[in-house]
Amino acid sequence: MNNRDKVIFVVLCGIVLIGMVTVYFPTDLYNCEFSAKYSDDSIEYSYDANYGMETHTALIETDGKYDINTIIACYDEGYYSSIEYRIQKNTLGYFDSFFENRELHDFRICSASDIPDVLKSLNPYETALMFVSAEIPQCLYNGTEDCFLVDWLDSGGAVINMFGCFGKYVATSSTVITIEGFAEIFTGVDDDTIFRDGPEYLFGDVQDSIIQEALGVFINECTYGIKYGSLTTDYFRIGSFIDGYSSALLFESRNGMIMNFSVSREYYAWVLQSIAQIVASGLDYSSEILNWDSGDTRDDNSGSFFTDAEHCHVYGYVGNIDATYGKKIIIR
């Protein structure tokens, strides 16, 4: 083997070795950091990345109550569920990845019986309790105001409802209990029909263009939607709407918040991406999107917003709804 062949051999071995290290010992080959600072009523933001991709940045005003950074997901095979456990596991697996991409690193899956103790040590204004079953375990909710779930909302906590008609069904170990008057518990309105319970699929035609443009969110299923016009509390409507029902609704419930996504069990990954985007972006029932902008990580990677809002934050993400990176920054 001559010297030239030896050099080629060494180079090829090096390439193979790098490939093996990348596969078996993954490193962060793609890095991005979003930053923002406030000065003299102006917010300056920028992206620092080692790859090129489109960026989107939104300026969002809220009342300053919530800063959700922890998600506690309920998963318990000891309780009846009309949603297959396989589907629930897949859903939670998707969310684990989607939240991680958006800088929501504290995502935990807990059994129903462990949840009260876990939430006891957490700030309710920074924590959301997630349900991926259409029925709520009886140890958390019994269909009355005397239960843990209602206490959680009364303390200011947030709840994310993925599948089904929220609050209508209670799960025991072997069966389901249907609750009458559940709407009044969570909305103060004595009319259970404001919560749609399928079973026929319902899809809205009208899409909120601001949300779609600013956050890339697209949700059009209203199968388990809520009639937002019947609520007497503050709410923020997202996605499509039809017959008065919204495909996604963030509304004030008691002293807390319910984030209702009217998704059927036949979900799609891009729908879960939209939900992860909504949660990570810091939207709540008091939100207003004040401004948004687009660019890219290479040639147009910075910008500014003017605002005199008392409470606001910016959310920046790279890519589209399938964001490779996202981050929320509280301005004030």
Salt bridges, closest charged atoms under 4 A:
GLU33 OE2 - LYS327 NZ 2.47
GLU54 OE1 - HIS56 NE2 2.78
ASP67 OD1 - LYS328 NZ 2.60
GLU77 OE2 - LYS89 NZ 3.90
GLU84 OE1 - ARG86 NH2 3.14
GLU100 OE2 - HIS105 ND1 2.92
GLU103 OE1 - HIS105 NE2 3.66
ASP106 OD1 - ARG108 NE 2.77
ASP117 OD1 - LYS120 NZ 3.38
GLU145 OE2 - ARG254 NH1 3.34
ASP154 OD1 - ARG254 NE 2.60
ASP197 OD2 - LYS168 NZ 3.12
GLU310 OE2 - HIS311 NE2 3.68
